[in-house]
Amino acid sequence: MELTRELAEQRLSAWERRAIDDAALKPSAVAITVAPVDGERGIWVARRPSTLRSHANQFALPGGRLDPGETPVQAALRELDEELGVSLGEDSVVGLLDDYATRSGYLMTPVVCWIDEPVTPAPSPDEVDQLFYVTLDEVTAPAVFDTIAQSPRPVIRLPIMNRWVHAPTAAVIYQFAQVVVLGLDTRVDHLEQPVFAWR
Protein backbone atom coordinates (compact mmCIF):
# COMPACT_ATOMS: atom_id res chain seq x y z
CA MET A 1 0.00 0.00 0.00
CA GLU A 2 1.32 3.41 -0.95
CA LEU A 3 1.89 5.74 1.97
CA THR A 4 -0.30 8.82 1.77
CA ARG A 5 -0.45 11.79 4.08
CA GLU A 6 -3.88 10.69 5.26
CA LEU A 7 -2.61 7.23 6.11
CA ALA A 8 0.46 8.63 7.91
CA GLU A 9 -1.75 10.95 9.96
CA GLN A 10 -4.14 8.09 10.81
CA ARG A 11 -1.31 5.88 12.02
CA LEU A 12 0.29 8.62 14.10
CA SER A 13 -2.99 9.82 15.61
CA ALA A 14 -3.74 6.25 16.70
CA TRP A 15 -0.22 5.89 18.13
CA GLU A 16 0.13 6.16 21.90
CA ARG A 17 3.31 8.16 21.93
CA ARG A 18 5.72 7.70 24.82
CA ALA A 19 7.18 10.92 26.16
CA ILE A 20 10.18 11.01 28.51
CA ASP A 21 10.23 13.39 31.47
CA ASP A 22 13.85 13.69 32.58
CA ALA A 23 15.21 17.09 33.54
CA ALA A 24 18.77 15.74 33.28
CA LEU A 25 18.42 15.35 29.51
CA LYS A 26 18.80 18.22 27.04
CA PRO A 27 15.57 18.60 25.01
CA SER A 28 16.06 18.28 21.25
CA ALA A 29 14.02 17.50 18.16
CA VAL A 30 14.63 15.96 14.75
CA ALA A 31 12.64 16.23 11.55
CA ILE A 32 11.70 13.14 9.57
CA THR A 33 10.48 14.76 6.37
CA VAL A 34 8.61 12.64 3.84
CA ALA A 35 9.18 14.25 0.45
CA PRO A 36 8.68 13.24 -3.20
CA VAL A 37 11.61 12.78 -5.59
CA ASP A 38 11.23 11.34 -9.10
CA GLY A 39 7.90 9.71 -8.37
CA GLU A 40 9.04 8.09 -5.11
CA ARG A 41 8.74 9.15 -1.51
CA GLY A 42 11.54 9.13 0.99
CA ILE A 43 13.33 11.05 3.74
CA TRP A 44 16.55 13.06 4.00
CA VAL A 45 19.45 11.84 6.11
CA ALA A 46 22.59 13.92 6.54
CA ARG A 47 26.18 13.02 7.30
CA ARG A 48 27.68 15.52 9.70
CA PRO A 49 30.95 17.32 8.86
CA SER A 50 34.20 16.12 10.39
CA THR A 51 34.73 19.60 11.84
CA LEU A 52 31.93 19.37 14.41
CA ARG A 53 32.90 19.16 18.08
CA SER A 54 30.42 16.36 18.76
CA HIS A 55 28.91 13.65 16.55
CA ALA A 56 31.33 14.43 13.71
CA ASN A 57 30.92 12.23 10.61
CA GLN A 58 27.81 10.58 12.06
CA PHE A 59 24.54 10.15 10.19
CA ALA A 60 21.73 12.32 11.50
CA LEU A 61 18.30 13.67 10.78
CA PRO A 62 17.95 17.46 10.63
CA GLY A 63 17.60 18.61 14.21
CA GLY A 64 19.15 19.96 17.36
CA ARG A 65 18.51 21.41 20.79
CA LEU A 66 15.36 23.32 21.60
CA ASP A 67 15.85 27.05 22.02
CA PRO A 68 14.28 28.59 25.15
CA GLY A 69 10.49 28.61 24.82
CA GLU A 70 10.45 26.38 21.74
CA THR A 71 8.28 23.31 21.29
CA PRO A 72 9.76 20.21 19.64
CA VAL A 73 7.75 20.96 16.50
CA GLN A 74 9.09 24.51 16.29
CA ALA A 75 12.65 23.34 16.88
CA ALA A 76 12.44 20.58 14.27
CA LEU A 77 11.09 22.97 11.64
CA ARG A 78 13.70 25.61 12.49
CA GLU A 79 16.53 23.09 12.24
CA LEU A 80 15.16 21.73 8.96
CA ASP A 81 15.31 25.24 7.54
CA GLU A 82 18.75 26.04 8.99
CA GLU A 83 20.37 22.77 7.95
CA LEU A 84 18.67 21.92 4.65
CA GLY A 85 17.14 25.21 3.55
CA VAL A 86 13.67 23.63 3.57
CA SER A 87 11.13 26.01 5.13
CA LEU A 88 7.86 24.42 6.27
CA GLY A 89 4.95 25.54 8.41
CA GLU A 90 3.41 23.64 11.29
CA ASP A 91 0.68 22.46 8.92
CA SER A 92 3.30 20.14 7.40
CA VAL A 93 3.55 18.13 10.64
CA VAL A 94 1.63 14.85 10.64
CA GLY A 95 2.61 13.68 14.11
CA LEU A 96 5.30 12.75 16.63
CA LEU A 97 7.02 9.48 17.43
CA ASP A 98 8.35 8.29 20.81
CA ASP A 99 10.99 10.28 22.62
CA TYR A 100 14.42 8.65 22.56
CA ALA A 101 17.06 9.26 25.23
CA THR A 102 20.58 9.31 23.83
CA ARG A 103 23.76 8.21 25.60
CA SER A 104 25.19 11.69 25.01
CA GLY A 105 22.49 13.24 27.19
CA TYR A 106 19.84 14.39 24.74
CA LEU A 107 16.10 13.81 24.72
CA MET A 108 15.18 13.45 21.04
CA THR A 109 11.60 14.07 19.92
CA PRO A 110 11.05 12.90 16.31
CA VAL A 111 8.69 15.16 14.35
CA VAL A 112 7.23 13.64 11.17
CA CYS A 113 6.63 16.18 8.39
CA TRP A 114 5.01 15.79 4.98
CA ILE A 115 5.76 17.60 1.71
CA ASP A 116 3.44 17.19 -1.28
CA GLU A 117 5.44 19.06 -3.90
CA PRO A 118 9.09 18.40 -4.82
CA VAL A 119 11.60 20.76 -3.20
CA THR A 120 15.33 21.14 -3.67
CA PRO A 121 17.28 21.24 -0.41
CA ALA A 122 20.17 23.68 0.00
CA PRO A 123 22.24 22.07 2.77
CA SER A 124 24.33 24.26 5.04
CA PRO A 125 28.00 23.22 4.72
CA ASP A 126 28.48 24.01 8.42
CA GLU A 127 25.91 21.35 9.34
CA VAL A 128 25.91 18.86 6.46
CA ASP A 129 28.82 17.15 4.73
CA GLN A 130 26.61 14.92 2.55
CA LEU A 131 22.85 14.74 2.14
CA PHE A 132 21.17 11.47 1.23
CA TYR A 133 17.64 10.81 0.03
CA VAL A 134 16.45 7.45 1.35
CA THR A 135 13.31 5.97 -0.22
CA LEU A 136 10.56 4.49 1.92
CA ASP A 137 11.34 1.07 0.45
CA GLU A 138 14.91 1.41 1.67
CA VAL A 139 14.03 2.57 5.19
CA THR A 140 11.96 -0.58 5.69
CA ALA A 141 14.98 -2.86 5.09
CA PRO A 142 15.40 -5.30 7.99
CA ALA A 143 17.40 -3.91 10.87
CA VAL A 144 20.36 -5.75 12.40
CA PHE A 145 20.57 -6.14 16.18
CA ASP A 146 23.98 -6.70 17.73
CA THR A 147 25.13 -7.47 21.27
CA ILE A 148 27.93 -5.66 23.08
CA ALA A 149 29.68 -6.33 26.36
CA GLN A 150 28.98 -2.80 27.65
CA SER A 151 25.16 -3.11 27.66
CA PRO A 152 22.43 -5.76 27.92
CA ARG A 153 20.36 -3.86 25.34
CA PRO A 154 20.46 -4.76 21.64
CA VAL A 155 22.41 -2.35 19.43
CA ILE A 156 20.49 -1.44 16.28
CA ARG A 157 21.98 -0.64 12.89
CA LEU A 158 20.22 -0.09 9.57
CA PRO A 159 21.56 -1.03 6.12
CA ILE A 160 20.66 2.12 4.21
CA MET A 161 22.54 4.29 1.70
CA ASN A 162 24.92 1.34 1.18
CA ARG A 163 26.23 2.06 4.66
CA TRP A 164 25.44 1.17 8.25
CA VAL A 165 23.47 3.79 10.17
CA HIS A 166 23.50 3.42 13.96
CA ALA A 167 21.35 4.66 16.82
CA PRO A 168 20.13 7.12 17.81
CA THR A 169 19.36 7.97 14.18
CA ALA A 170 18.80 4.31 13.31
CA ALA A 171 16.37 3.86 16.21
CA VAL A 172 14.28 6.85 15.16
CA ILE A 173 14.22 5.87 11.47
CA TYR A 174 13.38 2.28 12.42
CA GLN A 175 10.36 3.37 14.45
CA PHE A 176 9.24 5.67 11.64
CA ALA A 177 9.47 2.78 9.18
CA GLN A 178 7.66 0.38 11.48
CA VAL A 179 4.89 2.67 12.69
CA VAL A 180 4.27 5.12 9.84
CA VAL A 181 5.28 3.18 6.73
CA LEU A 182 4.32 -0.36 7.77
CA GLY A 183 1.58 0.34 10.34
CA LEU A 184 3.16 -1.78 13.09
CA ASP A 185 3.29 -1.26 16.85
CA THR A 186 7.03 -1.04 17.53
CA ARG A 187 8.90 0.60 20.38
CA VAL A 188 12.56 1.57 20.33
CA ASP A 189 13.38 2.87 23.81
CA HIS A 190 15.10 -0.44 24.59
CA LEU A 191 17.48 -0.16 21.64
CA GLU A 192 21.08 0.70 22.35
CA GLN A 193 23.64 2.89 20.60
CA PRO A 194 27.14 1.73 19.65
CA VAL A 195 29.81 2.70 22.13
CA PHE A 196 31.33 5.31 19.79
CA ALA A 197 28.07 7.28 20.00
CA TRP A 198 27.99 7.39 23.82
CA ARG A 199 29.88 10.66 24.03
C-alpha positions in Angstrom: 0.0 0.0 0.0 1.3 3.4 -1.0 1.9 5.7 2.0 -0.3 8.8 1.8 -0.5 11.8 4.1 -3.9 10.7 5.3 -2.6 7.2 6.1 0.5 8.6 7.9 -1.7 10.9 10.0 -4.1 8.1 10.8 -1.3 5.9 12.0 0.3 8.6 14.1 -3.0 9.8 15.6 -3.7 6.2 16.7 -0.2 5.9 18.1 0.1 6.2 21.9 3.3 8.2 21.9 5.7 7.7 24.8 7.2 10.9 26.2 10.2 11.0 28.5 10.2 13.4 31.5 13.8 13.7 32.6 15.2 17.1 33.5 18.8 15.7 33.3 18.4 15.4 29.5 18.8 18.2 27.0 15.6 18.6 25.0 16.1 18.3 21.2 14.0 17.5 18.2 14.6 16.0 14.8 12.6 16.2 11.6 11.7 13.1 9.6 10.5 14.8 6.4 8.6 12.6 3.8 9.2 14.2 0.5 8.7 13.2 -3.2 11.6 12.8 -5.6 11.2 11.3 -9.1 7.9 9.7 -8.4 9.0 8.1 -5.1 8.7 9.1 -1.5 11.5 9.1 1.0 13.3 11.0 3.7 16.6 13.1 4.0 19.5 11.8 6.1 22.6 13.9 6.5 26.2 13.0 7.3 27.7 15.5 9.7 30.9 17.3 8.9 34.2 16.1 10.4 34.7 19.6 11.8 31.9 19.4 14.4 32.9 19.2 18.1 30.4 16.4 18.8 28.9 13.6 16.6 31.3 14.4 13.7 30.9 12.2 10.6 27.8 10.6 12.1 24.5 10.2 10.2 21.7 12.3 11.5 18.3 13.7 10.8 18.0 17.5 10.6 17.6 18.6 14.2 19.1 20.0 17.4 18.5 21.4 20.8 15.4 23.3 21.6 15.8 27.0 22.0 14.3 28.6 25.2 10.5 28.6 24.8 10.4 26.4 21.7 8.3 23.3 21.3 9.8 20.2 19.6 7.7 21.0 16.5 9.1 24.5 16.3 12.6 23.3 16.9 12.4 20.6 14.3 11.1 23.0 11.6 13.7 25.6 12.5 16.5 23.1 12.2 15.2 21.7 9.0 15.3 25.2 7.5 18.8 26.0 9.0 20.4 22.8 8.0 18.7 21.9 4.7 17.1 25.2 3.6 13.7 23.6 3.6 11.1 26.0 5.1 7.9 24.4 6.3 5.0 25.5 8.4 3.4 23.6 11.3 0.7 22.5 8.9 3.3 20.1 7.4 3.6 18.1 10.6 1.6 14.9 10.6 2.6 13.7 14.1 5.3 12.7 16.6 7.0 9.5 17.4 8.4 8.3 20.8 11.0 10.3 22.6 14.4 8.7 22.6 17.1 9.3 25.2 20.6 9.3 23.8 23.8 8.2 25.6 25.2 11.7 25.0 22.5 13.2 27.2 19.8 14.4 24.7 16.1 13.8 24.7 15.2 13.5 21.0 11.6 14.1 19.9 11.1 12.9 16.3 8.7 15.2 14.4 7.2 13.6 11.2 6.6 16.2 8.4 5.0 15.8 5.0 5.8 17.6 1.7 3.4 17.2 -1.3 5.4 19.1 -3.9 9.1 18.4 -4.8 11.6 20.8 -3.2 15.3 21.1 -3.7 17.3 21.2 -0.4 20.2 23.7 0.0 22.2 22.1 2.8 24.3 24.3 5.0 28.0 23.2 4.7 28.5 24.0 8.4 25.9 21.4 9.3 25.9 18.9 6.5 28.8 17.2 4.7 26.6 14.9 2.5 22.9 14.7 2.1 21.2 11.5 1.2 17.6 10.8 0.0 16.5 7.5 1.3 13.3 6.0 -0.2 10.6 4.5 1.9 11.3 1.1 0.5 14.9 1.4 1.7 14.0 2.6 5.2 12.0 -0.6 5.7 15.0 -2.9 5.1 15.4 -5.3 8.0 17.4 -3.9 10.9 20.4 -5.7 12.4 20.6 -6.1 16.2 24.0 -6.7 17.7 25.1 -7.5 21.3 27.9 -5.7 23.1 29.7 -6.3 26.4 29.0 -2.8 27.7 25.2 -3.1 27.7 22.4 -5.8 27.9 20.4 -3.9 25.3 20.5 -4.8 21.6 22.4 -2.4 19.4 20.5 -1.4 16.3 22.0 -0.6 12.9 20.2 -0.1 9.6 21.6 -1.0 6.1 20.7 2.1 4.2 22.5 4.3 1.7 24.9 1.3 1.2 26.2 2.1 4.7 25.4 1.2 8.3 23.5 3.8 10.2 23.5 3.4 14.0 21.4 4.7 16.8 20.1 7.1 17.8 19.4 8.0 14.2 18.8 4.3 13.3 16.4 3.9 16.2 14.3 6.9 15.2 14.2 5.9 11.5 13.4 2.3 12.4 10.4 3.4 14.5 9.2 5.7 11.6 9.5 2.8 9.2 7.7 0.4 11.5 4.9 2.7 12.7 4.3 5.1 9.8 5.3 3.2 6.7 4.3 -0.4 7.8 1.6 0.3 10.3 3.2 -1.8 13.1 3.3 -1.3 16.8 7.0 -1.0 17.5 8.9 0.6 20.4 12.6 1.6 20.3 13.4 2.9 23.8 15.1 -0.4 24.6 17.5 -0.2 21.6 21.1 0.7 22.4 23.6 2.9 20.6 27.1 1.7 19.7 29.8 2.7 22.1 31.3 5.3 19.8 28.1 7.3 20.0 28.0 7.4 23.8 29.9 10.7 24.0 
